[in-house]
Amino acid sequence: MRGERAMPTAEEQLEEFDTLARQVDEALAAVGRLEQPAREVALELKESLEALQRFALMRLVKRMRDDPAAKEVLLQSVSDPAIYTLFLIHGIVKSDVRARVLQALEQVRPYIHSHGGEVELAGVANGTVVLRLKGACAGCGMASQTLRNGVEKAIRAHVPEVRTIEVEDDEAPAGDFIPLAAIDVPPVAWMQVLEIAEMAEAVPYHIQRDQLDALVFRLDGQVKAYRNRCAHREMPLDKGLVEDGELTCPWHGYRYDLASGLCRTEPGARLMPLPVRMEGGSVWLRRPS
C-alpha cells in the first residue's frame, strides 16, 4: 500500500544497531567527563535504568520459556545481534564466542568453497578471533580481499562482542621456493636481483628496476619479497626500521611481520607479496606484467 515503509533489511538493521551502540558509548564517555557530583548522579541513573531493564527482561524471558511456542521464538530471537547483546549485558545469556564464530563460518563456507578456498578458526581469546585462510583465500589479490571482508562481516554480524579479527594465511606465498618445472612463464619474465650468499639476515634490500619497486629479505634461509608500499596509505617502506622480525613504516608507524607480511597495527591488512625464485645461488623476482 502507498505510504507504507519498506521493512529494513538485515544489513540495515545491523547498521542501525551499530549506530545506537556508538551513541551509547559516546554518552557514557560524556558522563565520564562530568564533574562530581553530577557524574555520580548520572551513573546512579544509569544503574537504576539497567536494573529496571534487567528485572523486566528476566520476567519476559521466564514467561516465554514457560510457553512452548514462545520458547521457540525466544531461541530464534537470541540469534539477532541486537537482542543477544542486550541479553548478554544483563546476564540472561552466557557468551560462547567460539561456538557462534563457528556458526558464522559455516554460513559463509559455501561461498568460500565456490572460490576454491577454505577458512579455519585458529583461536579465540580475549575478544580476538584468529582465522586461517587456505587455498584461493591465501594471498592478497582483489578476490582474496573480497573473501576476507565477507568472512569478517559474517563474524561481526553474529558475534558483536568480538573486538579484533586477525587473518593469517596457512602458507604465505611470498618468498616460497618455486620449482622451475612449475613455472609456466617465459624466462624473460624474471629478473636476477641479488646473490643469496651476500644477503644478511633480516636486512631489507630495496630493488627498484624496470617498473619493479620491491623489498627483499632473507629470513631463516628463506627469501621473502614484498611490494615497497605500506598497506595504510601506499607510502614507500624502504626507509623503515627493521627490528625483531618486524618492519615499521617510516611514515605512520605501521608494523609488519616480515615472515608473513601481516600488519600488527591493523589486523587484516598486509604487505603485497611478490613471486620469488632462487636459482644458481641467485634471487630472481617476477617482472611486472
Buried (B, 14 or more C-beta within 10 A) or exposed (E): EEEEEEEEEEEEBBEEBBEEBEEEEEEEEEBEEEEEEEEEEBBEEBEEEEEEEBEEBEEEBEEBEEEEEBBEEBEEBBEBBBBBBBBBBBEBBEEEBBEBBBBBBEEBBEEBEEBEBBBEBBEBEEEBBBBBBBBBBBBBEEEBBEBBEBBBBBBBBBBBBBEEBBBBBBEBBBBBEBEEEEBEEEEEEBBEBBEBEEBEEBEBBEBEEEEBBBBBBBBEEBBBBBBBBBBBEEBBBBEBEBEEBBBBBBBEEBBBBBBBBBBBBEBBBBBBBBBBBBBEEEBBBBBEE
